[in-house]
Amino acid sequence: MNEEKSNYYAIIPATIRYSRDLKPNEKLLYGEITALANRYGYCYAQNRYFAELYNVSIETVSRWLSHLQKLGFIKIEIRRNENKEIIARYIYIVDTPYCQKNQYPYCQNSQYPIDEKVKENIININIDDLFLFIINNSDEISNEFYLIINKLEFNYTTDILSIMQENKIQMIKEIIYTLYSLYNSEFKYILQKVERNDLINIYIISKEHMPNEFLNYYKMAIINKYAKNTT
């Protein structure tokens, strides 16, 4: 399978850059996966592609991928047909790596401290729960995040929501959920730069391109637009 080299920016977060458990080439491989995943929300490149890219053996690439998955930085999904034959492999970026035995200093000493209750529930909170927290002004959500969505005019009252179309409400829910995910990541800083019209336009384009893997694609599209413009 021939792959064109990606023109998207590679993203190597602090958890990867400063991990003492990863080899330098494993960090580069992670960055390449983020660039390839930027297009569809997942990376479907095969080991041969990475082997040729880094001039190593296919077995070496397989070990790198297994290690990244073992540490919780990526998720590899194998899809099979009815005959149990492999028909595709998808590699997803895991937004919040599991901090096994507190081995990652970044996870212990985050530069963006957040409320402890929120930190515990970041992974498990779902779109509808978050939206209920927001419209009810729950103290489960930090005041700083309320200020962000207020500035972007995404904090709607129940009266306004009652006359909105269901698809518009769903759009607001998913945008807020994505912003919340960014808020609790090392890309929090781009929330000071994002604009409402851009978020809506990127949302519409992302829905058209990746309806089944939408949220991850949408988040990466926002990062790709704003993080690359940081000076």
C-alpha positions as CSV (number, residue, x, y, z in Angstrom):
1,M,0.0,0.0,0.0
2,N,1.5,3.3,-1.1
3,E,0.9,6.3,1.0
4,E,1.6,10.0,0.2
5,K,3.5,11.8,2.9
6,S,1.1,13.8,5.0
7,N,1.0,17.6,4.5
8,Y,-0.7,18.0,7.9
9,Y,1.2,19.2,11.0
10,A,2.5,16.5,13.3
11,I,1.6,17.0,17.0
12,I,3.8,15.7,19.7
13,P,2.4,16.7,23.1
14,A,4.4,17.0,26.3
15,T,3.4,13.5,27.5
16,I,5.2,12.1,24.5
17,R,8.1,14.5,24.3
18,Y,9.2,14.1,27.9
19,S,8.3,10.4,28.4
20,R,11.4,8.5,29.5
21,D,9.6,5.3,28.5
22,L,9.6,6.0,24.8
23,K,12.4,5.8,22.3
24,P,13.1,8.9,20.1
25,N,11.8,7.1,17.0
26,E,8.6,6.0,18.8
27,K,8.0,9.7,19.5
28,L,8.5,10.5,15.9
29,L,6.1,7.7,14.9
30,Y,3.5,9.1,17.2
31,G,3.9,12.5,15.6
32,E,3.5,10.9,12.1
33,I,0.3,9.1,13.3
34,T,-1.2,12.4,14.5
35,A,-0.5,14.0,11.1
36,L,-2.1,11.1,9.2
37,A,-5.0,11.0,11.6
38,N,-5.7,14.7,11.0
39,R,-7.4,13.9,7.7
40,Y,-9.9,11.2,8.8
41,G,-9.7,11.1,12.6
42,Y,-7.7,7.9,12.4
43,C,-4.5,6.6,10.7
44,Y,-4.9,3.6,8.4
45,A,-1.2,3.5,7.2
46,Q,0.3,0.0,7.3
47,N,3.6,-1.0,8.9
48,R,5.3,-1.1,5.6
49,Y,4.7,2.6,5.0
50,F,6.3,3.5,8.3
51,A,9.1,1.1,7.8
52,E,10.0,2.7,4.5
53,L,9.5,6.2,5.9
54,Y,12.0,5.6,8.8
55,N,14.2,3.0,7.0
56,V,13.6,0.3,9.5
57,S,12.1,-3.2,9.4
58,I,8.4,-3.9,9.6
59,E,9.0,-5.8,12.8
60,T,10.6,-2.7,14.4
61,V,7.5,-0.6,13.5
62,S,5.3,-3.3,15.0
63,R,7.2,-3.1,18.3
64,W,7.0,0.7,18.3
65,L,3.2,0.6,17.8
66,S,2.7,-2.1,20.4
67,H,4.7,-0.1,22.9
68,L,2.7,3.1,22.2
69,Q,-0.5,1.2,22.7
70,K,0.7,-0.5,25.8
71,L,1.5,2.9,27.4
72,G,-1.9,4.2,26.4
73,F,-0.9,6.8,23.8
74,I,-2.7,5.1,20.8
75,K,-5.5,2.6,20.3
76,I,-5.2,0.1,17.5
77,E,-8.5,-1.3,16.1
78,I,-8.4,-4.4,13.8
79,R,-11.5,-5.0,11.7
80,R,-12.3,-8.4,10.3
81,N,-14.8,-9.8,7.8
82,E,-17.3,-12.6,8.5
83,N,-14.5,-15.1,7.8
84,K,-12.4,-13.5,10.5
85,E,-9.9,-12.2,8.0
86,I,-8.3,-8.8,8.6
87,I,-9.7,-6.2,6.3
88,A,-8.5,-3.0,7.9
89,R,-6.5,-1.5,10.7
90,Y,-7.2,1.9,12.3
91,I,-4.9,3.7,14.7
92,Y,-6.5,6.3,16.9
93,I,-4.8,8.9,19.1
94,V,-5.8,8.6,22.7
95,D,-6.4,12.1,24.1
96,T,-5.6,11.4,27.7
97,P,-3.0,8.7,28.2
98,Y,-3.5,6.5,31.2
99,C,-1.0,7.5,33.9
100,Q,0.0,4.0,35.0
101,K,1.7,4.2,38.5
102,N,2.1,8.0,38.0
103,Q,5.0,7.4,35.6
104,Y,4.3,10.6,33.6
105,P,5.3,13.8,35.4
106,Y,3.1,15.8,33.0
107,C,0.0,14.0,34.4
108,Q,1.1,14.7,38.0
109,N,2.1,18.4,37.5
110,S,-0.2,19.7,34.8
111,Q,0.4,23.2,33.8
112,Y,-3.3,23.7,33.6
113,P,-4.8,22.8,37.1
114,I,-8.5,22.0,37.1
115,D,-11.1,21.1,39.7
116,E,-10.4,17.7,41.1
117,K,-14.0,16.4,40.5
118,V,-13.8,17.5,36.9
119,K,-10.4,15.8,36.5
120,E,-11.8,12.5,37.8
121,N,-14.7,12.6,35.3
122,I,-13.1,14.0,32.2
123,I,-12.9,10.6,30.5
124,N,-16.3,9.3,31.5
125,I,-18.4,12.4,31.2
126,N,-20.6,12.2,28.1
127,I,-21.9,14.9,25.8
128,D,-25.4,15.1,27.3
129,D,-24.2,15.2,30.9
130,L,-21.7,18.0,30.1
131,F,-24.4,20.0,28.4
132,L,-26.7,19.6,31.4
133,F,-23.9,20.8,33.7
134,I,-23.4,23.8,31.5
135,I,-27.1,25.0,31.1
136,N,-27.6,24.4,34.8
137,N,-24.4,26.4,35.7
138,S,-23.2,23.4,37.7
139,D,-20.1,23.9,39.9
140,E,-18.8,20.7,38.4
141,I,-17.5,22.9,35.7
142,S,-14.8,25.6,36.3
143,N,-15.7,29.3,36.0
144,E,-12.9,29.7,33.6
145,F,-14.6,27.3,31.1
146,Y,-17.9,29.2,31.5
147,L,-16.1,32.4,30.6
148,I,-14.7,30.7,27.4
149,I,-18.1,29.5,26.2
150,N,-19.8,32.8,27.2
151,K,-17.2,34.7,25.1
152,L,-18.0,32.4,22.1
153,E,-21.7,32.7,22.8
154,F,-22.3,29.0,23.2
155,N,-23.9,29.2,26.7
156,Y,-27.6,29.1,25.9
157,T,-30.6,29.6,28.2
158,T,-33.3,26.9,28.5
159,D,-35.8,29.4,27.0
160,I,-33.7,29.7,23.9
161,L,-33.0,26.0,23.7
162,S,-36.8,25.3,23.9
163,I,-37.3,27.0,20.5
164,M,-34.2,25.7,18.7
165,Q,-34.2,22.8,16.3
166,E,-32.9,19.5,17.6
167,N,-30.0,19.4,15.1
168,K,-28.8,22.8,16.1
169,I,-28.9,21.8,19.8
170,Q,-26.9,18.7,19.0
171,M,-24.3,20.9,17.2
172,I,-24.0,23.1,20.2
173,K,-23.6,20.1,22.5
174,E,-20.8,18.6,20.3
175,I,-19.0,21.9,20.0
176,I,-19.1,22.5,23.7
177,Y,-17.9,18.9,24.4
178,T,-15.0,19.4,22.0
179,L,-14.1,22.7,23.6
180,Y,-14.2,21.0,27.0
181,S,-11.9,18.3,25.7
182,L,-9.4,20.9,24.5
183,Y,-9.7,22.8,27.7
184,N,-8.6,19.8,29.6
185,S,-5.6,19.2,27.3
186,E,-2.3,20.8,26.6
187,F,-4.1,22.7,23.8
188,K,-6.1,24.7,26.2
189,Y,-4.2,27.8,25.1
190,I,-5.8,27.8,21.6
191,L,-9.2,28.5,23.2
192,Q,-8.1,32.1,23.6
193,K,-7.8,32.3,19.8
194,V,-10.7,30.3,18.5
195,E,-13.6,32.2,16.9
196,R,-17.3,31.2,16.9
197,N,-17.7,31.3,13.1
198,D,-14.6,29.1,12.6
199,L,-15.9,26.5,15.1
200,I,-19.2,26.3,13.3
201,N,-17.7,26.1,9.8
202,I,-15.1,23.5,10.8
203,Y,-18.0,21.6,12.5
204,I,-20.0,21.5,9.3
205,I,-17.1,20.4,7.1
206,S,-16.1,17.8,9.7
207,K,-19.6,16.3,9.8
208,E,-19.6,16.0,6.0
209,H,-16.2,14.4,5.8
210,M,-16.2,12.1,8.8
211,P,-19.8,11.4,10.1
212,N,-18.7,8.1,11.8
213,E,-15.5,9.3,13.4
214,F,-16.6,12.9,13.8
215,L,-15.6,14.1,17.3
216,N,-11.9,13.2,17.0
217,Y,-11.7,14.6,13.5
218,Y,-13.4,17.8,14.5
219,K,-11.0,18.3,17.5
220,M,-7.9,17.6,15.4
221,A,-9.2,20.0,12.7
222,I,-9.4,22.8,15.3
223,I,-6.0,22.0,16.6
224,N,-4.6,22.0,13.1
225,K,-6.0,25.4,12.3
226,Y,-5.0,27.2,15.5
227,A,-2.0,25.4,16.9
228,K,0.0,25.9,13.7
229,N,-0.5,29.6,13.8
230,T,1.0,29.9,17.3
231,T,4.2,32.0,17.4
